Amino acid sequence: MRHYALRGPQPLMGDVHISGAKNSALKMMAAALLVPDRVTLTRVPRITDVRLMGEVLERLGAVVSFTDDELTIDASGELAGETPYELVTKMRASIQVLGPLLSRLGRARVAMPGGDAIGSRPIDLHLQGLERMGAKITSQHGYVEAVADRLRGARVLLEFPSVGATENLIMAAVTAEGTTTIDNAAREPEIQDLAKFLNGCGASITGVGTPTLSIEGVEELHRSHHEVIADRIEAGTFAIAAAATGGEVRLLDLRPEHLELPLQKLEATGAEIGRGDGEIRVAMSRRPGAIDMVTLPYPGFPTDLQPPMMVLLSQADGSSILTENVFEARFLFVDELNRMGSQIRVEGHHAVIRGVPRLSGAPVRAPDIRAGAALVVGGLCAEGETKVYDVGHIERGYEDFVTKLRALGADVTLVEDK
C-alpha cells in the first residue's frame, strides 16, 4: 500500500518531456503477435500496463525484452491460443490480443477484460466485426472463444467509432483473405500510429485518419522497428495542471496537433498557449473562466482529459457544465473531488460545476488512472495537505509521474504505507 502526499497550492513551473503513448504501445505489443519474427518498439513508457502486457505475451509464447525505453518482441516461435485469466482481468487492453491470435493461429480463447471502473465498455463491436469476417464466437465461463480457418475480408460498419474495436479489427484484417473495409472507424492518433507500425511490417492499410479504413490482406508480416508517438493524454494532463495551478510549463517532444481541441478549451478559460515545433507552452496568470464542454471521440475533447479539466473548472470564476458522452461512470470520482471543497453536482451524464476560489487538502482515493491523476492535480491546487491513495491506478498510465511533478516544483512524495 502506498500513497502520494502533496502540499499546495504550488504552481508548476519548468519543462517536462512527454513519454511515449500508453495506448499506442499496448496495441503494438498485441499486434507483434502477428509477426513471425522480431519487432522493436522504442519510446515505450515504463508503466504497469506495459509490464502486464509483456507478461501476457510471454505467457502466450513470445520472447519479450525491455531495455531503457526499447522493447523487443519475438513471436517467431509456437504460440498458445489462450490468455491467462489472472493477467487479462487486470487490464482492459489485453482484449486486443484476440484479433492477432485468431488471425495467426485460427483460434483464440481470451478472458473477459478488466481495467478501470469507468463504466460499461462492452466488446460486442469487436465480436460482431470478427463474425462478419467469418469467425465463430462463443462466450462462456468468463472467456471469449473464437475460431476461424482463415478470416475473410468483409465490410464492417461500426455503430460507434470504438477505438478498441477498430484496433482489433485492423489487426485481424491485415492477414485476412481479401479486403476489409471498416466504416465509422475511430480516428485517434494511436490508431494512426498502430496502422503506421503495421504498414511498416508489410501490411496494406489505407484511409488512415479518416472514418473509412481499407485493409488489403497480405500473406505474412515481417520484422520492423517503430518509434511510439508521444502520449497526448499525459501531455494534456500536464497542460491542464499548469493552468489549474497558475503556473507556466513547456511540454516537449510531442505533436501539438494531437491536442488542438483541449488547447482551445484551455485558451477559452484564459490560459496562454504557445505552439511550437514539437512543443507547447501553457501559462495561466489569472483565475480561470468558466466554460461549457462535452467529451467526444477524436477529434473531439478526449474523455481521458475530462477529470483533470473538471479540477480546473472547479476553481473557475462562474459555473460550468461538463457533458460526458463516452463513459457513463467517468463521474465516479466527483465525490472525492467534492471532499476537497469543490461544488459539483452530477445530473445523468452532465456535471454542473460551480467554481470555488480554492480547493482544500483532504485524503482521497483514486478510482482509475485518469481520475487519480486529476486528484493529484487537485492536491497541487489545494490549500494544505492532500493524500491520494490507490496510486497503483495512476502508475498504470503515467511514467515517472512523481519525478516529473517534482521537477516542475511540486511538493509531492511517494509514501510507503506500513
RAMOBEL-V109445 format. One record per residue. N is the residue number from 1. RES is the residue in three letters. PSI is psi in degrees with one decimal (NA if undefined). BURIAL is b if it has 24 or more other ideal C-beta (glycine too) atoms within 12 Angstrom, else e. Layout:
n=(N | N)
res=(RES | RES)
psi=(PSI | PSI)
burial=(BURIAL | BURIAL)
//
This chain:
n=(1 | 2 | 3 | 4 | 5 | 6 | 7 | 8 | 9 | 10 | 11 | 12 | 13 | 14 | 15 | 16 | 17 | 18 | 19 | 20 | 21 | 22 | 23 | 24 | 25 | 26 | 27 | 28 | 29 | 30 | 31 | 32 | 33 | 34 | 35 | 36 | 37 | 38 | 39 | 40 | 41 | 42 | 43 | 44 | 45 | 46 | 47 | 48 | 49 | 50 | 51 | 52 | 53 | 54 | 55 | 56 | 57 | 58 | 59 | 60 | 61 | 62 | 63 | 64 | 65 | 66 | 67 | 68 | 69 | 70 | 71 | 72 | 73 | 74 | 75 | 76 | 77 | 78 | 79 | 80 | 81 | 82 | 83 | 84 | 85 | 86 | 87 | 88 | 89 | 90 | 91 | 92 | 93 | 94 | 95 | 96 | 97 | 98 | 99 | 100 | 101 | 102 | 103 | 104 | 105 | 106 | 107 | 108 | 109 | 110 | 111 | 112 | 113 | 114 | 115 | 116 | 117 | 118 | 119 | 120 | 121 | 122 | 123 | 124 | 125 | 126 | 127 | 128 | 129 | 130 | 131 | 132 | 133 | 134 | 135 | 136 | 137 | 138 | 139 | 140 | 141 | 142 | 143 | 144 | 145 | 146 | 147 | 148 | 149 | 150 | 151 | 152 | 153 | 154 | 155 | 156 | 157 | 158 | 159 | 160 | 161 | 162 | 163 | 164 | 165 | 166 | 167 | 168 | 169 | 170 | 171 | 172 | 173 | 174 | 175 | 176 | 177 | 178 | 179 | 180 | 181 | 182 | 183 | 184 | 185 | 186 | 187 | 188 | 189 | 190 | 191 | 192 | 193 | 194 | 195 | 196 | 197 | 198 | 199 | 200 | 201 | 202 | 203 | 204 | 205 | 206 | 207 | 208 | 209 | 210 | 211 | 212 | 213 | 214 | 215 | 216 | 217 | 218 | 219 | 220 | 221 | 222 | 223 | 224 | 225 | 226 | 227 | 228 | 229 | 230 | 231 | 232 | 233 | 234 | 235 | 236 | 237 | 238 | 239 | 240 | 241 | 242 | 243 | 244 | 245 | 246 | 247 | 248 | 249 | 250 | 251 | 252 | 253 | 254 | 255 | 256 | 257 | 258 | 259 | 260 | 261 | 262 | 263 | 264 | 265 | 266 | 267 | 268 | 269 | 270 | 271 | 272 | 273 | 274 | 275 | 276 | 277 | 278 | 279 | 280 | 281 | 282 | 283 | 284 | 285 | 286 | 287 | 288 | 289 | 290 | 291 | 292 | 293 | 294 | 295 | 296 | 297 | 298 | 299 | 300 | 301 | 302 | 303 | 304 | 305 | 306 | 307 | 308 | 309 | 310 | 311 | 312 | 313 | 314 | 315 | 316 | 317 | 318 | 319 | 320 | 321 | 322 | 323 | 324 | 325 | 326 | 327 | 328 | 329 | 330 | 331 | 332 | 333 | 334 | 335 | 336 | 337 | 338 | 339 | 340 | 341 | 342 | 343 | 344 | 345 | 346 | 347 | 348 | 349 | 350 | 351 | 352 | 353 | 354 | 355 | 356 | 357 | 358 | 359 | 360 | 361 | 362 | 363 | 364 | 365 | 366 | 367 | 368 | 369 | 370 | 371 | 372 | 373 | 374 | 375 | 376 | 377 | 378 | 379 | 380 | 381 | 382 | 383 | 384 | 385 | 386 | 387 | 388 | 389 | 390 | 391 | 392 | 393 | 394 | 395 | 396 | 397 | 398 | 399 | 400 | 401 | 402 | 403 | 404 | 405 | 406 | 407 | 408 | 409 | 410 | 411 | 412 | 413 | 414 | 415 | 416 | 417 | 418)
res=(MET | ARG | HIS | TYR | ALA | LEU | ARG | GLY | PRO | GLN | PRO | LEU | MET | GLY | ASP | VAL | HIS | ILE | SER | GLY | ALA | LYS | ASN | SER | ALA | LEU | LYS | MET | MET | ALA | ALA | ALA | LEU | LEU | VAL | PRO | ASP | ARG | VAL | THR | LEU | THR | ARG | VAL | PRO | ARG | ILE | THR | ASP | VAL | ARG | LEU | MET | GLY | GLU | VAL | LEU | GLU | ARG | LEU | GLY | ALA | VAL | VAL | SER | PHE | THR | ASP | ASP | GLU | LEU | THR | ILE | ASP | ALA | SER | GLY | GLU | LEU | ALA | GLY | GLU | THR | PRO | TYR | GLU | LEU | VAL | THR | LYS | MET | ARG | ALA | SER | ILE | GLN | VAL | LEU | GLY | PRO | LEU | LEU | SER | ARG | LEU | GLY | ARG | ALA | ARG | VAL | ALA | MET | PRO | GLY | GLY | ASP | ALA | ILE | GLY | SER | ARG | PRO | ILE | ASP | LEU | HIS | LEU | GLN | GLY | LEU | GLU | ARG | MET | GLY | ALA | LYS | ILE | THR | SER | GLN | HIS | GLY | TYR | VAL | GLU | ALA | VAL | ALA | ASP | ARG | LEU | ARG | GLY | ALA | ARG | VAL | LEU | LEU | GLU | PHE | PRO | SER | VAL | GLY | ALA | THR | GLU | ASN | LEU | ILE | MET | ALA | ALA | VAL | THR | ALA | GLU | GLY | THR | THR | THR | ILE | ASP | ASN | ALA | ALA | ARG | GLU | PRO | GLU | ILE | GLN | ASP | LEU | ALA | LYS | PHE | LEU | ASN | GLY | CYS | GLY | ALA | SER | ILE | THR | GLY | VAL | GLY | THR | PRO | THR | LEU | SER | ILE | GLU | GLY | VAL | GLU | GLU | LEU | HIS | ARG | SER | HIS | HIS | GLU | VAL | ILE | ALA | ASP | ARG | ILE | GLU | ALA | GLY | THR | PHE | ALA | ILE | ALA | ALA | ALA | ALA | THR | GLY | GLY | GLU | VAL | ARG | LEU | LEU | ASP | LEU | ARG | PRO | GLU | HIS | LEU | GLU | LEU | PRO | LEU | GLN | LYS | LEU | GLU | ALA | THR | GLY | ALA | GLU | ILE | GLY | ARG | GLY | ASP | GLY | GLU | ILE | ARG | VAL | ALA | MET | SER | ARG | ARG | PRO | GLY | ALA | ILE | ASP | MET | VAL | THR | LEU | PRO | TYR | PRO | GLY | PHE | PRO | THR | ASP | LEU | GLN | PRO | PRO | MET | MET | VAL | LEU | LEU | SER | GLN | ALA | ASP | GLY | SER | SER | ILE | LEU | THR | GLU | ASN | VAL | PHE | GLU | ALA | ARG | PHE | LEU | PHE | VAL | ASP | GLU | LEU | ASN | ARG | MET | GLY | SER | GLN | ILE | ARG | VAL | GLU | GLY | HIS | HIS | ALA | VAL | ILE | ARG | GLY | VAL | PRO | ARG | LEU | SER | GLY | ALA | PRO | VAL | ARG | ALA | PRO | ASP | ILE | ARG | ALA | GLY | ALA | ALA | LEU | VAL | VAL | GLY | GLY | LEU | CYS | ALA | GLU | GLY | GLU | THR | LYS | VAL | TYR | ASP | VAL | GLY | HIS | ILE | GLU | ARG | GLY | TYR | GLU | ASP | PHE | VAL | THR | LYS | LEU | ARG | ALA | LEU | GLY | ALA | ASP | VAL | THR | LEU | VAL | GLU | ASP | LYS)
psi=(129.9 | 160.0 | 163.3 | 131.9 | 122.9 | 150.4 | 128.4 | -173.3 | 146.2 | 109.7 | 138.1 | 132.5 | 134.1 | -161.8 | 146.8 | 131.4 | 129.0 | 135.3 | 173.7 | 156.9 | 120.8 | -48.7 | -8.8 | -50.2 | -44.3 | -40.8 | -34.7 | -33.6 | -44.0 | -42.3 | -24.9 | -20.4 | -20.6 | -17.9 | 114.1 | 51.1 | -167.0 | 134.9 | 150.4 | 128.8 | 133.1 | 166.1 | 41.4 | 126.7 | 141.9 | 87.0 | 165.7 | -42.4 | -35.8 | -41.5 | -44.5 | -43.5 | -36.8 | -40.0 | -38.5 | -47.6 | -40.1 | -39.2 | -24.5 | -10.8 | -2.7 | 157.1 | 122.5 | 131.4 | 143.8 | 115.4 | 122.9 | -116.6 | 15.9 | 124.3 | 126.6 | 132.2 | 123.8 | 106.2 | 33.9 | -16.9 | -170.2 | 132.3 | 149.3 | 156.1 | 6.9 | 132.6 | 149.3 | 127.4 | -44.0 | -22.5 | -43.5 | -37.4 | -8.0 | -11.1 | 123.5 | -39.8 | -14.1 | -18.8 | -17.0 | -7.7 | -10.2 | -53.9 | -48.9 | -42.4 | -42.7 | -41.9 | -40.2 | -42.4 | -18.0 | 5.1 | 155.4 | 141.4 | 108.3 | 130.0 | 146.0 | 135.5 | 157.4 | -143.1 | -152.7 | 147.1 | 71.3 | 19.6 | 175.9 | 127.9 | 70.8 | 152.9 | 19.1 | -42.1 | -35.5 | -50.6 | -40.1 | -40.1 | -41.9 | -36.0 | -37.2 | -27.8 | 7.3 | 3.9 | 145.5 | 123.1 | 134.9 | 156.1 | 119.7 | 152.3 | 34.3 | 9.2 | 151.0 | 128.1 | 131.0 | 140.5 | 138.3 | 126.4 | -50.3 | 130.9 | 148.1 | 144.7 | 145.8 | 165.9 | 124.4 | 121.8 | 114.3 | 133.9 | -29.7 | 142.5 | 68.7 | 127.5 | -50.5 | -44.2 | -42.4 | -45.7 | -45.2 | -40.3 | -36.5 | -49.0 | -36.8 | -32.0 | -21.4 | -26.7 | 17.8 | 164.5 | 120.2 | -161.6 | 133.6 | 133.5 | 127.4 | 112.3 | 148.1 | 38.0 | 150.3 | 153.0 | 10.7 | 149.3 | -31.3 | -33.7 | -40.5 | -37.9 | -41.0 | -44.5 | -40.0 | -42.0 | -47.7 | -39.6 | -34.4 | -20.2 | 1.1 | 2.9 | 167.1 | 88.5 | 125.3 | 165.5 | 12.6 | 130.6 | -0.3 | 168.8 | -6.1 | 116.9 | 141.7 | 125.5 | 113.4 | 116.8 | 141.5 | 163.3 | -41.1 | 149.5 | 164.3 | 172.8 | 155.1 | 172.4 | 131.7 | 139.4 | 127.2 | 141.8 | 166.7 | 149.7 | 103.3 | -26.1 | -41.2 | -45.4 | -44.3 | -36.2 | -46.0 | -35.9 | -46.5 | -38.0 | -39.3 | -45.1 | -42.3 | -34.1 | -0.8 | 35.4 | -162.4 | 115.3 | 139.8 | 122.0 | 127.5 | 155.1 | 52.0 | 177.8 | 106.2 | -30.8 | -19.1 | -10.5 | 23.9 | -49.2 | -44.4 | -38.0 | -38.4 | -39.5 | -37.8 | -40.4 | -36.8 | -27.0 | -7.4 | 1.3 | 149.3 | 124.6 | 127.6 | 129.2 | 128.9 | -168.1 | 101.8 | 16.1 | 159.6 | 137.4 | 130.3 | 128.0 | 146.7 | 122.5 | 7.6 | 175.2 | 135.4 | 151.7 | 151.8 | 145.6 | 163.5 | 145.9 | 160.0 | 150.4 | 140.6 | 160.5 | 156.0 | 135.8 | 20.1 | -179.8 | 125.4 | 135.7 | -30.3 | -18.4 | 2.3 | -44.1 | -49.4 | -31.9 | -33.6 | -36.5 | -44.4 | -48.3 | -22.0 | -16.5 | 12.8 | 160.4 | 96.0 | -170.6 | 141.2 | 156.1 | 122.9 | 123.8 | 125.3 | 114.9 | 3.3 | -57.7 | 120.6 | -18.2 | 17.6 | -21.5 | 7.9 | -25.6 | -1.2 | -40.4 | -36.9 | -42.6 | -36.2 | -25.8 | -22.3 | 8.5 | 2.0 | 160.0 | 87.7 | 130.8 | 128.4 | 129.6 | 97.4 | -124.0 | 22.4 | 142.4 | 123.8 | 117.9 | 114.1 | 113.1 | 142.7 | 155.0 | -34.3 | 139.4 | 163.9 | 142.6 | 145.5 | 160.0 | 130.1 | 166.1 | 132.6 | 119.1 | -19.2 | -179.9 | -56.9 | -37.9 | -36.8 | -45.5 | -37.6 | -39.3 | -32.2 | -44.4 | -42.3 | -39.9 | -32.8 | -26.9 | -22.2 | 155.1 | 123.9 | -159.2 | 137.2 | 137.6 | 123.3 | 118.7 | 168.7 | 45.0 | -7.0 | -31.9 | -46.8 | -40.5 | -10.2 | -24.2 | -10.1 | 122.6 | 127.7 | 44.4 | -48.3 | -43.8 | -43.9 | -40.8 | -43.0 | -35.0 | -21.5 | 5.6 | 4.5 | 142.6 | 85.1 | 138.1 | 138.9 | 121.8 | 127.3 | 112.4 | 140.6 | NA)
burial=(e | e | b | b | b | b | e | b | b | b | b | b | b | b | e | b | b | b | b | b | b | b | b | b | b | b | b | b | b | b | b | b | b | b | b | b | b | b | b | b | b | b | b | b | b | b | b | b | b | b | b | b | b | b | b | b | b | b | b | b | b | b | e | b | e | b | e | e | b | e | b | b | b | e | b | e | e | e | b | b | b | b | b | b | e | e | b | b | e | b | b | b | b | b | b | b | b | b | b | b | b | b | b | b | b | e | b | b | b | b | b | b | b | b | b | b | b | b | e | e | b | e | b | e | b | b | b | b | b | b | b | b | b | b | b | e | b | e | e | e | e | e | b | b | b | b | e | b | e | e | b | b | b | b | e | b | b | b | e | b | b | b | b | b | b | b | b | b | b | b | b | b | b | b | b | b | e | e | b | b | b | b | b | b | b | b | b | b | b | b | b | b | b | b | b | b | b | b | b | b | b | b | b | b | b | e | b | b | b | e | b | b | b | b | b | b | b | b | e | e | b | e | b | b | e | b | b | b | b | b | b | b | b | b | b | b | b | b | b | b | b | b | b | b | b | b | b | b | b | b | b | b | b | b | b | b | e | b | b | b | b | b | b | e | b | b | b | b | b | b | b | e | b | e | b | e | e | e | b | b | b | b | b | b | e | e | b | b | b | b | b | e | b | b | b | b | b | b | e | b | b | b | b | b | b | b | b | b | b | b | b | b | b | b | b | b | e | e | e | b | b | b | b | b | e | b | b | e | b | b | b | b | b | b | e | b | b | b | b | b | b | b | b | b | e | b | e | e | e | b | b | b | b | e | b | b | e | e | b | b | b | b | b | b | b | b | b | b | b | b | b | b | b | b | b | b | b | b | b | b | b | b | e | b | b | b | b | b | b | b | b | b | b | b | b | b | b | b | b | e | b | b | e | b | b | e | e | b | b | b | b | b | e | b | e | e | e | e)
//
